[in-house]
Each structure stands twice: as C-alpha cells, then as structure tokens.
Amino acid sequence: MSLQDALDAMEEKMMKSLDFVQNEFAKIRTGKASTSLVENIQVEAYGTHMRLRELAGIATPEPRLIVIQPWDVTVVQAVVHAIQKSELGINPVVDGKLIRIPIPQLDQERRKELDKVIKHMAEEGRVAIRSERRHGLDAVKKLEKDGKITEDDLAHAEKEIQKKTDEYIKEIDTLLANKEKEILAV
C-alpha cells in the first residue's frame, strides 16, 4: 500500500460517514413533506420485502402532503401497513388508488426532541470521522516504520489527514446547523 492509497482509503471512508449522516438527517421529519421520509420504507409485497419507491410513485404536491400511487392496486394495503409500522408517527389515508399522508405541524416539545436526535447523529458522524483519522494515522505511521516513506512524508501526511478530518467535521456541522434551522423553524 502506498501513501496515496492510504490517504484515499481514509477519505473514502470519511465520505461514507458524511453520506450516512446526510441520509439519516433526511429521514428526520421536519413538518415539511419530503419523499425521502417514506421512499425507503420496506413493504412486504409479492412474497418479499421491497422499498416503497420500487412499488409506487411518490410525490409532494403540497408542502404538508405526500401522495403515494402504487403501480399495482393490490399492494395498497401492504403499503399502508408498512407506513403505519414505521416509526415516523404519520397516518396514511387511502383515497381509492392513492395513499395520502398529511404531515402534521410539529409542536415545540417534539422539535426539541428532534433537535437532540440530530445532534446525537451528528456527534456519531464526527466520532466515525475521527476514528477514520486514527486509522489513517496508523496506516501512514506503519508505512514510515516499514521504510516506505520518509519522516518528511509522514509529517506532510499527518497534516493532510488533519486537514481532511477538519473539512469533514465542518461539513457535518454545516449539515447539523441547516437541519436544526429546518426543525426549529415554526
């Protein structure tokens, strides 16, 4: 493994941690309708589990409404059941071949709970990135110990690793600030 391979592997894992946090944030309900709230719900249909987005068209025609239109009418009840089983706290309404999900306004107490949840998610993301920093530092120190890179290369790599770590943690902080603003906005 070369120095560049070690740095690339570390950055790829940091990127995955950032993507994970971003996806987790997308699942948090903010009182505004978003297709990302429901698209990955697992629905039991045709003898297997499938994502909702594979079974239906999902749209948000209004800011507080999600409309789901299954491509096969026989799965409507399975979709409704899966949405009710999810921990989103939303109630679907069947309207013929359509499923409508009104998104209720969040009260102040729930907003504060969600704020705590996203802060915890962000901290888990930061911890994952710091862990990747530690693995990256270990990898480059091993390269130096094995004589594959010089001390100067090691010092430069350590600075580069810290720079990438700071970059990704700042990105998580930005995501957190945006999501907090979204949740706490009345």
N, C-alpha and C positions, 0 to 999 in steps of 0.2 A: 504494500500500500504506500502510495506517495503522499506527500504533504497536501497536495491539492485534492487528492481523493478523500483524505480525512476531513478537510475543511468542507468539501462539497457534501459529504455524507452528513456531517453535523448540520449544515444549513438546510438540507432537505428535511431532516427530522424536525428542525425548528419550524420550518414552513408547515409541516403537517400538524404540529401543535397549534400554530396560529389558525390554520384552517379548521381544526377541531373546535377551537373556542368560537370561531365565527359561526360555524354550523350550530353549536349549542345555543348561542345568542339568538339565532334565527328562530329557534323553537320556542323562545320565551314570548308569551302573549303580552302585547302592549296595549290592548284595547283598540288596535287598528287591525283590520283584516289583512291577512297575508297568506298566500298559497303555501308558503313554507311551513306554516303551522300544521298542516294536515297531509302534505304530499307524501311523507314517508311513513304514515301510519300503516301498520301491517294489517291486511284484510284477509280473512280466510275465505278463499273462493276457488272453485274448481279443484278442490281437494288439496290445495297448497296455500302457503302464505305469500301474498303479493303486496307490493306497495300500492297505496291508493292511486298514485299518479300513473300506474300501469293499467288501472282499471277504469279510469274516468278522466274527464276533462275538468279542470279546477280553475275557477275564475273569481275575481273580486270586483263585481260590478259597482259596488258602493264601498265607502271606507269602513263600514261596520258589518259587511256581509260577505260570506264566502259561499259560492254556489258550486256544487259538485254535480256533474252529469255523467253517471256511469254509462259506458258504451253498451253494456248488456243490462237490461232492466232486471234480470234475475238476481243480480248481486246488490241491489239497492239495500235490502235488509242487512246483508252482511257488512256493507259499508257503514250503515247507521250503527250497528252493533260495535264495530271496531272503533268508531269515533267515540261512542259512549264509554267504552273500556279504556280509552286513552286517558291520561291524567291531565287533559287540557282544561277540564271544567267547562266544556261547551256542550250545548244540546242541539243536535241536528233536528230539522223539521222536514219530513218527507212531503213533497209537493208534486204528486204524480210521478214523473220520471226524474225529477230533480230533487236534490237534497240541499236545503238552505241552512246555513249556520250563521245565526246572528251573533255578533261579537259584542258582549255586554261591556259597558263602561267599567273600568276598574275603580274600586274605592281606594281611599288613601292608605288604609291598612294593607291591602293587597299590593299596592305599589311599593310600599316599604319592604314587604316580604320578598317581592321580586327583585328589588334592588340588592338585598342581601344575597339572594341566589346568584345573581350575575357577578357580584363582587367575589363570591366564592369560586365561581367558574373561572373568572379572570385570574385569581390567585393560583388555581390549579394549572392554568396555562403558563403563568410565569414560572412556577416550580418546574414544569416539564421543560421549559426552555433553559432554565439554569442547570437542570440535570444534563441536558444535551451539551451545555458549555463544559461541564465537568468531564463528560465522556470525550469531547473534542480535545480538551487539555491533556487528558490521559493519553490519548492516541498520539498527539504530537510529541509529548514527553517521551513516549516509548520509541518513536522514530529517532529522536535525538539520542536516546540511550543506546539504541542499536547502531548508531553511527550513520544513519541515512540522511540526517540533516545536521546543520551546524547550530551552534548556540545562537548565532545571529538570526538564523531561520526560525528557531524556536521562539525567540523574543518577538520577532515580527508576527509569527503565527498566533502567539498569545494575545497580542494587541488586536489582531484581526478577529479572533474569536470573541474577545470582549466587545468589540465594535458591533459585531453581528448580534450578540446577546442583547446589547443595549437597544439596537434597532428593533428587534422583535418584541422586546418588552414594551418599548414605546408604542409599537403598533397595537399591542393588546390594550394598553392604557387608553389609546385613542378609541378603539372599539368600545371599551367599557364606558368612556365618557359619552359617546354617542348613544349607546343603549340606555344609559341612565337618563339622559335628556329625554329620550323617547318614552321611557317608562314613567318618569315623574311629570311629564307634560300632561296637563289636565285638558 
